[in-house]
Structures are given as C-alpha cells and as structure tokens.
Amino acid sequence: MQAMKIKIALSGALAITGMLGIQTVSAQTATSPWLTGTAELGYVSTNGNSESNNINAKLSLARETKSWLHSLKLAGIGASSEVSNNGVSNSQRSAEKYNFEYQADRKLDETKSLYAFANYEKDRFSGFDEQSAVGVGYGHKVLNKLTQQMQIDIGPAYRVNNPVQGSSESEVVLHVGENYFWDFSETAKLEQFLVIDAGNDNTISRLGLSVTAKLTGALALKLATEWKLTDNPGFNAGGGEFEDLDSVTTANISYSF
C-alpha cells in the first residue's frame, strides 16, 4: 500500500506535467541548443589507518523554449568504510541516498510562470525510507538580470512519507521555493536555493549553496553544501529519534554540455 501511494503520487506528477507539456516544438536558433546540462562526479578513497570510499554523482538537464522551461535533476551519494571485527575486515555502508527532481515551468511573460513539479528521495540512513511529493503553483522572477536571477515559487503540494518505523504518512503542504544564480565573473558562478514544504504533521526545509569555477573548456570544479531540516525526523528500529538536521558537502568535477 505504501509503495502504491508513492507510485500514484509520481504518476500524478507525470500526468500534470504531461498536460502542461502539450505543445508544438518551437524552432530553435543556431545558437540555442536543444538540451543543456551538467554532469558531476566526486570520489574520495582513503587507505592505511582509515579505509573508506565515498562517491557522489549528479546530473542536471534543462530544455528551454520560448514558452517552456523543463528541468530534471538526478543525484546519488554513497559511502562505505572498512570495519575490523576480531581481526576480520568487512565493508560497512554508512550512507546511501538517491534523489529525483523534475519541474516544468509554463512562461506567462519574462518574469511570471506557472509550474508543476515532482520529486522523490530514497535514503537508507534516515527516518524515512522514501519520500515523494507533487505540486503546482506560481513562479515569479524577482531578479532578472543578465548575470543574476532569482525566482520564487509558491503553491500547494501533496507529500507522501514512508517512515522506517510506522505507517505511511501523506498530507497537503505549502511549497515555497527560492533559486538564486549569480555569474560573478567570466569563469565563476554562485548558486543558492531554499525549499520549504510546510505541513501540519511535518515541515521539511532544504538549503543549498554552491560555487563553480571553470577549469578548462567544459570542465569545472564545483564546491557545494546542502542542509536538510526535518521537524519530525522519525525513529530507528531501536526507538531512538533520528537527528533533525542532515548536511552534505561535496567537491566535484563537473562537465557542461
């Protein structure tokens, strides 16, 4: 039943974005690519007194026309370390998380838009095995310059939480999102986002900040950090409550296309 609710939620998002996406393909100019994106990869391995392996990968895709903006983000992170028990070493997983985000924006003019979004997260080391949400709303670019942009999104959303302990939870929440981009030099840019999904049972907030510096050609170095605050983070198998604040810091090589 829990898995069915999640599938229904994601199917609903695809149906909503599909209806919004019924459109004729607009002509592209020679300088406007059909699809743009970035792929990121970061890996850290230690040996000796401490042995561990950490990897994270991200993929961001965007498709923009005169009337539409489609964006898709995929991310995964994993970490493991060698643990010795009575002289026997075993690899122990300490982090494993996957994220999916999709949003379609129907432009009303240069600064206003209507949007529909869907997201899904699976985290083995949190109070929720799976979390998903779908929503619609209104977006407005409060800052729309050549080198700086900021957009605010607001609207209702339907969220489904599948906790490690207990039954599946679902509720209607207020979704508020903010995205800021600043190309502060020809070779470097700053990105920042804030997302708050506020509900009666649980409020989940995410804050992210990253700086990207161009290395050569399409390659760049990206330093990023993200915090996730959950009012009611859930309980583990032993009955203890999980920490309400999670943070991830990465250093990745990114490739733009």
LINMO-V386590 format. One record per pair of residues at least 12 apart in sequence whose C-alpha atoms are under 7 Angstrom apart, sorted by the first residue. I is the first residue (numbers start at 1). GAP is how many residues later the second one is. D is the distance in whole Angstrom. If there is no record, write none. Layout:
# LINMO-V386590
i->I gap->GAP d->D
i->I gap->GAP d->D
This chain:
# LINMO-V386590
i->2 gap->160 d->7
i->2 gap->166 d->6
i->6 gap->126 d->7
i->6 gap->154 d->7
i->9 gap->124 d->7
i->9 gap->125 d->6
i->10 gap->108 d->7
i->10 gap->124 d->7
i->13 gap->104 d->7
i->13 gap->105 d->5
i->13 gap->121 d->5
i->16 gap->100 d->7
i->17 gap->87 d->6
i->17 gap->99 d->6
i->26 gap->39 d->7
i->34 gap->29 d->6
i->35 gap->27 d->6
i->35 gap->28 d->5
i->36 gap->25 d->6
i->36 gap->26 d->5
i->36 gap->27 d->7
i->36 gap->221 d->6
i->37 gap->23 d->5
i->37 gap->24 d->4
i->37 gap->25 d->6
i->37 gap->219 d->6
i->37 gap->220 d->5
i->38 gap->21 d->6
i->38 gap->22 d->5
i->38 gap->23 d->7
i->38 gap->216 d->6
i->38 gap->217 d->5
i->38 gap->218 d->4
i->38 gap->219 d->6
i->39 gap->19 d->6
i->39 gap->20 d->5
i->39 gap->21 d->7
i->39 gap->215 d->5
i->39 gap->216 d->5
i->39 gap->217 d->7
i->40 gap->17 d->5
i->40 gap->18 d->5
i->40 gap->19 d->6
i->40 gap->212 d->6
i->40 gap->213 d->6
i->40 gap->214 d->4
i->40 gap->215 d->6
i->41 gap->15 d->6
i->41 gap->16 d->5
i->41 gap->17 d->7
i->41 gap->211 d->5
i->41 gap->212 d->6
i->41 gap->213 d->7
i->42 gap->13 d->6
i->42 gap->14 d->5
i->42 gap->15 d->6
i->42 gap->209 d->6
i->42 gap->210 d->4
i->42 gap->211 d->6
i->43 gap->12 d->4
i->43 gap->13 d->7
i->51 gap->30 d->6
i->51 gap->31 d->6
i->52 gap->28 d->6
i->52 gap->29 d->4
i->52 gap->30 d->6
i->53 gap->26 d->6
i->53 gap->27 d->5
i->53 gap->28 d->6
i->54 gap->24 d->6
i->54 gap->25 d->4
i->54 gap->26 d->7
i->55 gap->22 d->6
i->55 gap->23 d->5
i->55 gap->24 d->6
i->56 gap->20 d->6
i->56 gap->21 d->4
i->56 gap->22 d->6
i->57 gap->18 d->6
i->57 gap->19 d->5
i->57 gap->20 d->7
i->58 gap->16 d->6
i->58 gap->17 d->4
i->58 gap->18 d->7
i->59 gap->14 d->6
i->59 gap->15 d->5
i->59 gap->16 d->6
i->60 gap->12 d->6
i->60 gap->13 d->4
i->60 gap->14 d->7
i->61 gap->12 d->6
i->67 gap->39 d->6
i->67 gap->40 d->5
i->68 gap->37 d->6
i->68 gap->38 d->5
i->68 gap->39 d->6
i->69 gap->35 d->6
i->69 gap->36 d->5
i->69 gap->37 d->7
i->70 gap->33 d->6
i->70 gap->34 d->5
i->70 gap->35 d->6
i->71 gap->31 d->6
i->71 gap->32 d->5
i->71 gap->33 d->7
i->72 gap->29 d->6
i->72 gap->30 d->5
i->72 gap->31 d->7
i->73 gap->27 d->6
i->73 gap->28 d->5
i->73 gap->29 d->6
i->74 gap->25 d->6
i->74 gap->26 d->5
i->74 gap->27 d->7
i->75 gap->23 d->6
i->75 gap->24 d->5
i->75 gap->25 d->7
i->76 gap->21 d->6
i->76 gap->22 d->4
i->76 gap->23 d->6
i->77 gap->19 d->6
i->77 gap->20 d->5
i->77 gap->21 d->7
i->78 gap->17 d->5
i->78 gap->18 d->4
i->78 gap->19 d->7
i->79 gap->14 d->6
i->79 gap->15 d->5
i->79 gap->16 d->5
i->79 gap->17 d->7
i->80 gap->12 d->5
i->80 gap->13 d->4
i->80 gap->14 d->5
i->81 gap->12 d->7
i->95 gap->30 d->6
i->96 gap->27 d->6
i->96 gap->28 d->6
i->96 gap->29 d->7
i->97 gap->25 d->6
i->97 gap->26 d->4
i->97 gap->27 d->6
i->98 gap->23 d->6
i->98 gap->24 d->5
i->98 gap->25 d->7
i->99 gap->21 d->6
i->99 gap->22 d->5
i->99 gap->23 d->7
i->100 gap->19 d->5
i->100 gap->20 d->5
i->100 gap->21 d->6
i->101 gap->17 d->6
i->101 gap->18 d->4
i->101 gap->19 d->7
i->102 gap->15 d->6
i->102 gap->16 d->5
i->102 gap->17 d->6
i->103 gap->12 d->7
i->103 gap->13 d->6
i->103 gap->14 d->4
i->103 gap->15 d->7
i->104 gap->12 d->5
i->104 gap->13 d->6
i->111 gap->29 d->6
i->111 gap->30 d->5
i->112 gap->27 d->6
i->112 gap->28 d->5
i->112 gap->29 d->6
i->113 gap->25 d->6
i->113 gap->26 d->5
i->113 gap->27 d->6
i->114 gap->23 d->6
i->114 gap->24 d->5
i->114 gap->25 d->6
i->115 gap->21 d->6
i->115 gap->22 d->5
i->115 gap->23 d->6
i->115 gap->24 d->7
i->116 gap->19 d->6
i->116 gap->20 d->4
i->116 gap->21 d->7
i->117 gap->17 d->6
i->117 gap->18 d->5
i->117 gap->19 d->6
i->118 gap->15 d->6
i->118 gap->16 d->4
i->118 gap->17 d->7
i->119 gap->13 d->6
i->119 gap->14 d->5
i->119 gap->15 d->7
i->120 gap->12 d->4
i->120 gap->13 d->7
i->126 gap->116 d->7
i->127 gap->36 d->6
i->127 gap->37 d->6
i->127 gap->106 d->5
i->127 gap->107 d->4
i->127 gap->108 d->6
i->127 gap->109 d->6
i->127 gap->115 d->6
i->128 gap->33 d->7
i->128 gap->34 d->6
i->128 gap->35 d->4
i->128 gap->36 d->5
i->128 gap->106 d->7
i->129 gap->33 d->6
i->129 gap->34 d->6
i->129 gap->35 d->6
i->130 gap->31 d->6
i->130 gap->32 d->5
i->131 gap->29 d->6
i->131 gap->30 d->5
i->131 gap->31 d->6
i->132 gap->27 d->6
i->132 gap->28 d->5
i->132 gap->29 d->7
i->133 gap->24 d->7
i->133 gap->25 d->5
i->133 gap->26 d->4
i->133 gap->27 d->6
i->134 gap->23 d->5
i->134 gap->24 d->5
i->134 gap->25 d->7
i->135 gap->21 d->6
i->135 gap->22 d->4
i->135 gap->23 d->6
i->136 gap->19 d->6
i->136 gap->20 d->6
i->136 gap->21 d->7
i->137 gap->16 d->7
i->137 gap->17 d->6
i->137 gap->18 d->4
i->137 gap->19 d->7
i->138 gap->15 d->6
i->138 gap->16 d->6
i->138 gap->17 d->6
i->139 gap->12 d->7
i->139 gap->13 d->6
i->139 gap->14 d->4
i->139 gap->15 d->7
i->140 gap->12 d->5
i->140 gap->13 d->7
i->147 gap->35 d->6
i->147 gap->36 d->5
i->148 gap->33 d->6
i->148 gap->34 d->4
i->148 gap->35 d->6
i->149 gap->31 d->6
i->149 gap->32 d->5
i->149 gap->33 d->7
i->150 gap->29 d->5
i->150 gap->30 d->4
i->150 gap->31 d->6
i->151 gap->27 d->6
i->151 gap->28 d->5
i->151 gap->29 d->7
i->152 gap->25 d->6
i->152 gap->26 d->5
i->152 gap->27 d->7
i->153 gap->23 d->6
i->153 gap->24 d->5
i->153 gap->25 d->6
i->154 gap->21 d->6
i->154 gap->22 d->5
i->154 gap->23 d->6
i->155 gap->19 d->6
i->155 gap->20 d->5
i->155 gap->21 d->7
i->156 gap->16 d->7
i->156 gap->17 d->6
i->156 gap->18 d->5
i->156 gap->19 d->6
i->157 gap->15 d->6
i->157 gap->16 d->5
i->157 gap->17 d->6
i->157 gap->18 d->6
i->158 gap->13 d->6
i->158 gap->14 d->5
i->158 gap->15 d->6
i->159 gap->12 d->6
i->159 gap->13 d->6
i->159 gap->14 d->7
i->163 gap->71 d->7
i->164 gap->72 d->7
i->165 gap->70 d->6
i->165 gap->71 d->7
i->165 gap->72 d->7
i->171 gap->28 d->7
i->172 gap->27 d->7
i->173 gap->24 d->6
i->173 gap->25 d->5
i->173 gap->26 d->4
i->174 gap->23 d->6
i->174 gap->24 d->5
i->174 gap->25 d->7
i->175 gap->21 d->6
i->175 gap->22 d->5
i->175 gap->23 d->7
i->176 gap->19 d->6
i->176 gap->20 d->5
i->176 gap->21 d->6
i->177 gap->17 d->6
i->177 gap->18 d->4
i->177 gap->19 d->6
i->178 gap->15 d->5
i->178 gap->16 d->5
i->178 gap->17 d->6
i->179 gap->13 d->6
i->179 gap->14 d->4
i->179 gap->15 d->7
i->180 gap->12 d->5
i->180 gap->13 d->6
i->187 gap->26 d->6
i->187 gap->27 d->5
i->188 gap->24 d->5
i->188 gap->25 d->4
i->188 gap->26 d->6
i->189 gap->22 d->6
i->189 gap->23 d->5
i->189 gap->24 d->7
i->190 gap->20 d->6
i->190 gap->21 d->5
i->190 gap->22 d->6
i->191 gap->18 d->6
i->191 gap->19 d->5
i->191 gap->20 d->6
i->192 gap->16 d->5
i->192 gap->17 d->4
i->192 gap->18 d->6
i->193 gap->14 d->6
i->193 gap->15 d->5
i->193 gap->16 d->7
i->194 gap->12 d->6
i->194 gap->13 d->5
i->194 gap->14 d->7
i->195 gap->12 d->7
i->202 gap->29 d->6
i->202 gap->30 d->6
i->203 gap->27 d->6
i->203 gap->28 d->6
i->204 gap->25 d->6
i->204 gap->26 d->5
i->204 gap->27 d->7
i->205 gap->23 d->6
i->205 gap->24 d->5
i->205 gap->25 d->7
i->206 gap->21 d->6
i->206 gap->22 d->4
i->206 gap->23 d->6
i->207 gap->19 d->6
i->207 gap->20 d->5
i->207 gap->21 d->7
i->208 gap->17 d->6
i->208 gap->18 d->4
i->208 gap->19 d->6
i->209 gap->15 d->6
i->209 gap->16 d->6
i->209 gap->17 d->6
i->210 gap->12 d->7
i->210 gap->13 d->6
i->210 gap->14 d->4
i->210 gap->15 d->6
i->211 gap->12 d->5
i->211 gap->13 d->6
i->218 gap->37 d->5
i->218 gap->38 d->5
i->219 gap->34 d->7
i->219 gap->35 d->6
i->219 gap->36 d->5
i->219 gap->37 d->7
i->220 gap->33 d->6
i->220 gap->34 d->5
i->220 gap->35 d->7
i->221 gap->31 d->6
i->221 gap->32 d->5
i->221 gap->33 d->6
i->222 gap->29 d->6
i->222 gap->30 d->5
i->222 gap->31 d->6
i->222 gap->32 d->7
i->223 gap->27 d->6
i->223 gap->28 d->5
i->223 gap->29 d->7
i->224 gap->25 d->6
i->224 gap->26 d->5
i->224 gap->27 d->7
i->225 gap->23 d->6
i->225 gap->24 d->4
i->225 gap->25 d->6
i->226 gap->21 d->6
i->226 gap->22 d->5
i->226 gap->23 d->6
i->227 gap->18 d->7
i->227 gap->19 d->6
i->227 gap->20 d->4
i->227 gap->21 d->7
i->228 gap->17 d->6
i->228 gap->18 d->5
i->228 gap->19 d->6
i->229 gap->15 d->6
i->229 gap->16 d->5
i->229 gap->17 d->7
i->230 gap->14 d->5
i->230 gap->15 d->7
i->231 gap->13 d->6
i->232 gap->12 d->7
